[in-house]
Amino acid sequence: MTGYRRLYIPGGCYFFTVVTQDRRPILTEPAAIQRLREAVRRTMAAHPFQIDALVILPDHLHAVWRLPDGDQDFTSRWRKIKHYFSIGQAPGQTRDSLARRREKGVWQRRYWEHAIRDELDWRRHIDYVHYNPVKHGYVPSPGDWPHSSFGRAMRMGWYPEGWGTSVPVVVKGMRCVGE
């Protein structure tokens, strides 16, 4: 057994990366995007949380969440989202290890989470989420990617017009857009 541990902070803010099994591009069809959105809505209805940023790419997604005061249980939320999405998804490649656990092989078992430490850390992760479709070469600017919270962030005044169209620079290990 590994010594893998997660940091649980009541009312915490977290950055997540969730990846499909074997990085299969299953999040490309409108029906899959809709099913994922419905899984998130269904989970939020039962276990509220706030989404500060979200981007859905063909084989993974990034999100920044804020949990309610006193609540630290993001693991159950991700388990439910993955479950609700997987109900309507055809099984992926079957392996003995997946079959023994009655898993469909739609998502990687684990996901990456990072507890946001402060305002600067939050900003860097919000930028990373919104710039990710450009980083992967899907679109020339963040506003061109349809499965992102970037448009909402623009309407809220988080970004100036044209943000994300300049050459990216590396800021402490995170790819962000230069000013």
N, C-alpha and C positions, 0 to 999 in steps of 0.2 A: 504494500500500500504506500502511496506517495504521501509526502508531508504537505500536500496542497492545502492552503488555507485562504479563506476569504475574509475581508474586513467588513464587519457589519456595524453600521453607524445609524442609530435611530434618527430618522428624519434626514438621512444623508442624501448627497447628490453623487451620482455615479455615471461614468462613461462605460459603455458596453460595446463589445464586438461579438456578434453571433454569426456563426458560419455554417453553411450547409455541409452535409456529409460529402466528403471527397471533393469539396468545392464545386459541386454540380450546379450549373446555372438554372436552378428551378424557379427563381424569382423573376422570370422574364415575361411570363404571360399575365395579361390583365386579371384573369381569374385567380392566379396565385397571389398577386398583389392585394386583390380584394379580400381573399381569404386571410391573409396575414393582417390586414387592417382590421378585419372583423375579429380575429383572435385577440388583437390588442384591445379593441373596444370592449369585448366581452370580459377580458381579464380586468380592465380598468373599472368596469361597472361593479365587479365583486370585490376588487382590491385596489382602491384608488392610488394613483400616482400621477405626477406631472411629467410630460415629455417636453424638455427644453429644446431638443434637436433630435432629428431622425433622418436617416437616409437608407433606402433599400436599394441594394445593388444586386446583380444577377445571382451571386453566390454568397453574399454576406450582407449584414446590416450593421450600422453603428447607431447608437442612441445615447442621449444624455437624459437621465431621469432624476427627479426629486421625489423622495418618499415622504409620506405624511409624518408629522411630528410623532415621535415615539415608535415608529414602524421601521424595522430594518430588514424586512423579509423580501428582498428582490429575487431570491432563488425560487420561491413558490410562484412568483409572477412569471418568470421566464419559463418555468416548467409548464405552467398553464398555457402560455402563449404558444410554445412549441407543440404542446399536445393538441390544442384547438386547431392550429394550422395543419398538423399532420393527419388529423382525422380525414380530411378530404384529399390528401395527397397520396398518389400511388407510391408503393414502397420503393425504396432505392435498392442498391445492391445489397443482397442478403449475405450476411456472414454469420458463422456460428455464434460469435460473441453477441451479435445483435439479436439473433433468434432466441438465444437463451434468456435475454432480458425482455423479450417481446417488443423490441424496438423496430420501427420501420426503416431506419437508416436515412431519415430525411435531414436531420440536423446532427452536427457534431455534438457529442455528449456535453462537453464543457463549453464555456464561453469565457471571454476575457472581460474582466471588470476592473475599474480603477476608481477609487474613491477620490472625488474632487476635493482638493485641499483649500483652495481660495479662489478669489475672483479671477486672477490671472490664469490659473489652471483651468477654470471653467471656460474662460474665453478661448483659450487654445484648443480645448476639446470641441467646443461649439464650431470653431473655424475648421477644425480637422473633419468633423462630420460633414459640414456643408461643402468643403472643397474636395471631398473624396471622389465624386464622379469625374472630376477634372483630372485628379491624380491618376486614376485608372484609365484615362483616355476615352471615356465614354462621350464626353461633351467638352466644348471649348470654355464654357463658363458655368458656374454653379446654378445659375438661374435657368439653364437649359435642361437640367435633369428633372423629370416630372415626379419622381418618387422621393421627395425631400421636403424638409420643413424650411428650406431656404426662403421660399416666397413669403411665408409667414414671418420669418425673421426680418426680411426686408421691410414688410409692412409695419413691423414693430419698431423700425428705426435702428436695428442692430448693425446694419451694414450700409455704407454709402453706395450710391449708384455705381455700377461697374465693378464692384468688389469681386475679386477672384479671377479677373481677366488678365492680370499681370503675371510676371514670372514668379513662381513660388520660391520661397527661401526656407531653409531648415532653421527652426527655432527650438533649441534644446530637444532635439530628437523628434519633434513633430513638424510635419510639413504644413506650413501656413503661408498665406499670401503676403508678400512684401507690401509695404505702404508706398 
